[in-house]
Amino acid sequence: MSHRLGLLSLKANPDKISDAKKPVLSLEKEGPCMVYASDIKSHDSKIEINDPETPLVLLKENQKIKAEMTVKVGTGKEHSKFIPATVGYHEICDVTSNDNCNQCGICVKVCPKNVLELKGKKIILKDELGCILCGECRDKCKKNAINIEYKSNDIVFFIESHGFLSPEEICLNSIKQLKEKANALKKEIKELK
């Protein structure tokens, strides 16, 4: 149970809370019932449970739970429970047709995201951010007429926040940490000389 509680994601600005030693969250329930994260009471208005529908434990008849909890602020380097977001990227591509294209339209029909269009005698990518780079258009073309090329300097970068921090704040904090690490490395390299 303590492990389950320890992995709960909180909505709280890490700059506004400290690793307080006094309990700021409490839980008290008696079975029979399912205990959810929404049953946890916060004694600090700056702290709330990110996903209140998270099931915690099923209590049977005559079983009780009583817990007082403190909050620990940390980074993803310490433990994955502190990672504030799902972050990823994918390359942006350009889909074009060459002279072998006979405008049959198969590539347009097989595209799962409907981002290709037949315009005149050419296949064009009408939504380059919508392309998922699956290659179906190229693979189903019987004339080998579809070319997929990646744009060397363009990517789609996405941040899906799990808590209080906005994607912009997560990105800016990450850049700040990278700069600090780069400066620390630069300092260590200078000391080696």
C-alpha positions in Angstrom: 0.0 0.0 0.0 2.8 2.4 0.8 4.3 1.7 -2.6 1.0 2.5 -4.3 0.7 5.7 -2.3 4.3 6.7 -3.1 3.7 6.5 -6.8 0.7 8.8 -6.8 1.1 11.8 -9.0 0.4 15.2 -7.4 -0.6 18.5 -8.8 1.7 20.9 -7.0 4.2 23.6 -8.0 7.5 22.2 -6.7 8.8 25.7 -6.1 5.8 26.4 -3.7 6.1 23.3 -1.5 9.0 21.9 0.4 9.9 18.4 1.6 7.8 19.1 4.7 8.2 16.7 7.6 4.7 17.3 8.8 1.9 15.3 7.1 0.0 17.3 4.5 -2.2 14.4 3.2 -4.3 12.0 5.1 -6.5 8.9 4.3 -9.0 7.2 6.5 -11.4 4.5 5.3 -13.2 1.4 6.6 -14.3 -1.5 4.5 -15.9 -3.1 2.7 -15.1 -0.6 -0.1 -12.7 0.3 -2.8 -10.4 3.0 -1.7 -9.5 5.6 -4.4 -7.0 8.4 -4.6 -10.0 10.8 -4.3 -10.4 9.6 -0.7 -7.1 11.2 0.2 -7.6 14.6 1.9 -5.1 17.4 1.4 -4.4 19.8 4.2 -2.5 22.2 1.9 -4.5 24.0 -0.8 -1.4 24.0 -3.1 -1.4 20.2 -3.3 -4.0 17.9 -4.9 -4.1 14.4 -6.4 -3.5 14.4 -10.1 -5.8 11.5 -10.9 -8.4 11.0 -8.2 -9.9 8.0 -9.9 -6.8 5.9 -9.2 -7.8 2.7 -7.2 -5.6 2.1 -4.2 -6.9 -0.9 -2.3 -9.9 -3.0 -1.9 -10.9 -3.2 1.8 -12.9 -6.2 3.1 -15.3 -6.3 6.1 -13.6 -5.1 9.3 -10.5 -3.8 7.4 -9.4 -0.2 7.9 -6.8 2.1 6.6 -5.5 5.2 8.3 -2.5 7.0 6.9 -0.8 10.4 7.1 1.5 11.4 4.3 4.3 13.9 3.6 5.2 15.2 0.2 8.6 14.7 -1.4 9.8 16.8 -4.3 12.3 15.2 -6.6 13.5 14.8 -10.2 13.2 12.0 -12.7 16.8 11.2 -12.2 16.0 10.1 -8.7 12.9 8.0 -9.5 10.5 7.8 -12.4 7.6 8.8 -10.2 9.0 12.4 -10.4 8.9 12.6 -14.2 6.5 15.4 -14.9 5.5 14.5 -18.5 5.6 12.1 -21.4 8.0 13.6 -23.9 8.7 12.6 -27.4 9.4 13.6 -30.9 9.2 12.5 -34.5 10.7 13.7 -37.7 8.8 15.7 -40.3 8.9 14.2 -43.7 8.1 15.2 -47.3 6.1 12.8 -49.4 6.4 13.3 -53.1 5.7 11.3 -56.3 8.3 10.8 -59.1 7.8 10.4 -62.9 6.7 6.7 -62.4 3.4 7.9 -60.9 0.4 7.0 -63.0 -2.1 8.9 -60.6 -3.9 5.7 -59.6 -4.5 7.1 -56.1 -3.7 3.9 -54.2 -1.3 5.8 -52.0 -4.0 8.3 -51.1 -6.5 5.6 -50.3 -4.1 3.5 -48.0 -2.9 6.5 -46.0 -4.3 5.9 -42.4 -4.1 9.6 -41.6 -5.6 10.9 -44.9 -2.8 13.4 -45.4 -2.1 12.7 -49.0 -3.8 14.3 -52.0 -3.6 13.9 -55.8 -3.1 17.4 -57.3 -2.7 17.4 -61.0 -0.2 14.8 -61.9 1.6 14.8 -58.4 1.0 13.4 -55.0 1.4 16.0 -52.3 1.4 15.9 -48.5 -1.4 18.2 -47.4 -0.6 17.9 -43.7 3.0 17.3 -42.9 2.4 17.3 -39.1 -0.3 14.7 -39.5 1.9 12.2 -41.3 2.9 9.3 -38.9 5.7 8.1 -41.2 4.2 4.6 -41.5 5.3 4.2 -45.1 2.0 2.6 -46.3 1.8 5.0 -49.3 5.3 4.0 -50.5 4.9 0.3 -49.7 1.5 -0.1 -51.5 2.6 1.8 -54.7 3.1 -0.8 -57.5 5.2 1.7 -59.6 7.7 2.7 -56.8 6.6 6.2 -57.5 6.4 7.5 -53.9 9.4 9.1 -52.2 9.6 9.8 -48.5 12.3 12.1 -47.4 13.0 13.4 -43.9 13.5 17.1 -43.4 16.9 17.3 -41.8 16.2 20.2 -39.4 12.5 19.9 -38.6 10.9 17.7 -35.9 7.6 17.6 -34.1 8.3 17.8 -30.3 5.5 17.0 -27.9 5.1 17.3 -24.1 2.1 15.8 -22.3 2.2 17.0 -18.7 1.1 14.7 -15.9 0.7 17.3 -13.2 0.9 20.9 -12.2 3.7 22.1 -14.6 2.6 23.3 -18.1 4.5 21.9 -21.1 6.2 25.3 -21.5 7.4 25.2 -17.9 8.7 21.6 -18.3 10.6 22.6 -21.5 12.1 25.7 -20.0 13.1 23.9 -16.8 14.7 21.1 -18.9 16.7 23.7 -20.9 17.8 25.3 -17.7 19.0 22.0 -16.2 20.8 21.1 -19.5 22.6 24.5 -19.4 23.6 23.9 -15.8 25.0 20.5 -16.6 26.8 21.8 -19.7 28.4 24.6 -17.5 29.4 22.0 -14.9 31.0 19.8 -17.5 32.8 22.8 -19.0 34.2 23.7 -15.6 35.4 20.1 -15.0 37.1 20.0 -18.4 38.9 23.3 -17.6 40.1 21.9 -14.3 41.7 18.9 -16.1 43.9 21.2 -18.2 
